[in-house]
Amino acid sequence: MEKFTLDGKTYSLSDLPEEAQRLARQAAMTSELIQKLEARTAIAKTAQARYLDSLKATIENQPGNKK
């Protein structure tokens, strides 16, 4: 990450003080983590929906179940 954009302005990492460089790197790492967590959440929600669909179908298909 040599450059990054913050509030519409592009910065070169090497032009910033060490503290700003550290914070920019940490912000980038947390952004990546959030993206990964959002992807995992989407997978979990899809799986949950399929389990619930299967559960409903199983309950509805029980003998003696009136629809």
ZISUL-V322484 format. One record per residue. N is the residue number from 0. PHI is phi in degrees with one decimal (none if undefined). D_LAST is the distance of its C-alpha to the last C-alpha in whole Angstrom. Layout:
BEGIN
n->N phi->PHI d_last->D_LAST
n->N phi->PHI d_last->D_LAST
END
This chain:
BEGIN
n->0 phi->none d_last->59
n->1 phi->-91.3 d_last->62
n->2 phi->-131.3 d_last->61
n->3 phi->-150.3 d_last->58
n->4 phi->-114.5 d_last->57
n->5 phi->-135.3 d_last->56
n->6 phi->54.1 d_last->56
n->7 phi->81.8 d_last->57
n->8 phi->-113.1 d_last->60
n->9 phi->-93.5 d_last->61
n->10 phi->-121.6 d_last->63
n->11 phi->-94.0 d_last->65
n->12 phi->-58.1 d_last->64
n->13 phi->-68.4 d_last->68
n->14 phi->-85.7 d_last->69
n->15 phi->-100.1 d_last->67
n->16 phi->-64.5 d_last->68
n->17 phi->-55.1 d_last->67
n->18 phi->-62.2 d_last->65
n->19 phi->-66.7 d_last->63
n->20 phi->-62.3 d_last->63
n->21 phi->-61.6 d_last->61
n->22 phi->-65.5 d_last->59
n->23 phi->-64.1 d_last->58
n->24 phi->-65.2 d_last->57
n->25 phi->-65.1 d_last->55
n->26 phi->-62.9 d_last->53
n->27 phi->-64.8 d_last->53
n->28 phi->-63.6 d_last->51
n->29 phi->-69.8 d_last->49
n->30 phi->-62.5 d_last->48
n->31 phi->-63.0 d_last->47
n->32 phi->-62.4 d_last->45
n->33 phi->-60.7 d_last->43
n->34 phi->-60.4 d_last->42
n->35 phi->-65.1 d_last->41
n->36 phi->-65.9 d_last->39
n->37 phi->-64.8 d_last->37
n->38 phi->-65.0 d_last->37
n->39 phi->-65.4 d_last->35
n->40 phi->-63.8 d_last->33
n->41 phi->-61.3 d_last->32
n->42 phi->-63.3 d_last->31
n->43 phi->-64.3 d_last->29
n->44 phi->-65.2 d_last->27
n->45 phi->-64.4 d_last->26
n->46 phi->-62.7 d_last->26
n->47 phi->-59.6 d_last->24
n->48 phi->-61.6 d_last->21
n->49 phi->-66.3 d_last->21
n->50 phi->-61.3 d_last->20
n->51 phi->-66.3 d_last->17
n->52 phi->-61.3 d_last->16
n->53 phi->-65.5 d_last->16
n->54 phi->-61.4 d_last->15
n->55 phi->-60.0 d_last->12
n->56 phi->-63.1 d_last->11
n->57 phi->-64.2 d_last->13
n->58 phi->-66.0 d_last->10
n->59 phi->-67.7 d_last->7
n->60 phi->-92.3 d_last->9
n->61 phi->-68.6 d_last->10
n->62 phi->-58.7 d_last->11
n->63 phi->85.3 d_last->9
n->64 phi->-79.2 d_last->6
n->65 phi->-90.5 d_last->4
n->66 phi->-92.2 d_last->0
END
